[in-house]
Amino acid sequence: MSKLLRYLKPHKKILVGAIIFLFFNNFSAMFLPTLTANLINVGVANSDIDYIYRISMLMFIVAVLGGLSSIISAILSSRVTASFSRDLREAVFIKAQQYSLNDFQTIGTASMITRCTNDITIIQRSGMMFLRVILPAPVMTVVGLTLAFKTNAKMAFFFVAVIVIFGIMAYIIGRKAVPLFRKIQMRMDRLTYVLREGITGVRVIRAFNREEFEKQRFKDSCKDYKDIAVKTNKIFAILIPFLFLILDLSVASIIWFGGIQVSNGSMEIGSIFALIEYLTIILFCSVMAVMGFMEIPRALSSASRINEILNLTPEINDQSVNITENTQKGTLEFRDVMFQYPNAEEPVLSHITFTAKPGQTTAIIGGTGSGKSTVANLIPHFFHIQKGEILLNGINIADYPQKSLRDKIGFIPQKAFLFRGTIESNIRFGKEDATMEEIQAAAKTAQAHEFILGLEDGYKSYVAQSGSNLSGGQKQRVAIARALLKKPEVYVFDDSFSALDFKTDAMLRKALRNEVKEAAVVIVAQRISTILDADQIIVLDEGKMAGMGRHEELMKTCTIYQQIAATQLSEDELSKKEDKDYEKK
């Protein structure tokens, strides 16, 4: 927790103000019983109306000032804790942006979301309880005991005994409650995980008629959470009545023993009222402090989880290297690249070597699990390779600052992802200061302009979260337009045409030829018909290069490519392609 306190430094003036007003409110609360005792002992006992008026007016002023102090303290405390949690969430989000894909897999997306929301909320709530309840409790106890000893030493020792008994009982209850708080947090994580999985996987659940199974799984998670919550509430159900029992017995004891001393002339009746109020304030602050302390283990557990995010060193960091590009812009080169996922038994890629030049199209094809998408993900440095080099413009991509590297690359992922907003804002994501003419030009090249104009609001049409209100082909074309608007040096299409029909695919590729003449194009493809005209085709088999060359060369030299062609192309298509090649010669 101490490591997170540095996020309080920008708000320390407000924090100090909150504490000052808090203590002023508490001292005013402790001052009122003394005034009450004086009012009874002097004013009422002597029938001094003027004294009663003066003390009553003073009590009114103290109560008003105390109330105002309490309001100001609450406002300032809320502002401090809310600002602290805001800064902490921002720090977690910024740190997460530095993570590689492996780093995200280490923590998990669901856990990352839970930590950034639920855990920070717990820390914020605990901080508020510390400022408003735990912090003043020991001060109020000391001041209350001091005033009690000043009023009547014998009764003050009775106060000490009551506080000790209450402390022992609170300690016993706390030992049982703290482990339950830790368990309830774990059950909440489990419940959140099951809920998220059930919502995101709803289509699969319905497709396989597993609604009842998932309903039972969620019900079991809710029951587990409920069982722990009930045990926790039982403890508080004991604590609160126990407090009132102690308070009632203590008040009765004060009246009894105080009445005896009053009858003996060793105590004034007003002091009895003051002692009752002192004890009430002390016990109330004590029970609130105990309840606050029970939140501390949850806050410490949450702080540990937040620190795990903030202290994790990203796998990929920017290097302090002077960069001088020494080859033609847009030249991408793989040199004997080997890559293996964490905890995998074997490398997913081995001895990958090729060069993609500006104005040329390099296609990558292979069977399922051959490593095609992995090659695409290595180009923007989403993963760190274990062996070899990947060069862009003659510079190792590991030497580029990540922002500079990715500014040079237009990446279209296999699964098109759109942000909630409008069509225009999603395309503009590629270039923030783009004009409307540039956006429309990119959309026309991506074959998206016509379907966008067909929408009710055109480029201002609403896009739901993840683009769920658009078809797969529409999302892919918007994603392609976003990359085209960026005008990078290297385009990486990771099977980005899979949802397009053959006609749209052909029109898009024809438009792309004129748009990307000065950039290298890397295409990961499943359909061999879409890469027949590529300048070079790389065939992958179990993570290794099984062949490289143009279509006609691979049809003669690469068995794997021949097998893929045989399963996807008819004899007529193959013969037509051969005729076209002959005519070109």
Secondary structure, DSSP 8 states (H G I E B T S, - for coil): -GGGGGGGGGGHHHHHHHHHHHHHHHHHHHHHHHHHHHIIIIIITTT-HHHHHHHHHHHHHHHHHHHHHHHHHHHHHHHHHHHHHHHHHHHHHHHHHT--HHHHHHH-HHHHHHIIIIIHHHHHHHHHHIIIIITHHHHHHHHHHHHHHHH-HHHHHHHHHHHHHHHHHHHHHHHHHHHHHHHHHHHHHHHHHHHHHHHHTHHHHHHTT-HHHHHHHHHHHHHHHHHHHHHHHHHHHHHHHHHHHHHHHHHHHHHHHHHHHHHHTSS-HHHHHHHHHHHHHHHHHHHHHHHHHHHHHHHHHHHHHHHHHHH---SS----------S-TT-EEEEEEEE--TT-SS-SEEEEEEEE-TT-EEEEEESTTSSHHHHHHHTTTSS--SEEEEEETTEEGGGS-HHHHHHTEEEE-SS----SEEHHHHHHTT-TT--HHHHHHHHHHTT-HHHHHTSTTGGG-EE-GGGTTS-HHHHHHHHHHHHHHH--SEEEEESTTTTS-HHHHHHHHHHHHHHSTTSEEEEE-S-GGGSTT-SEEEEEETTEEEEEE-HHHHHHH-HHHHHHHHHHS-HHHHHHHHHHHHHH-
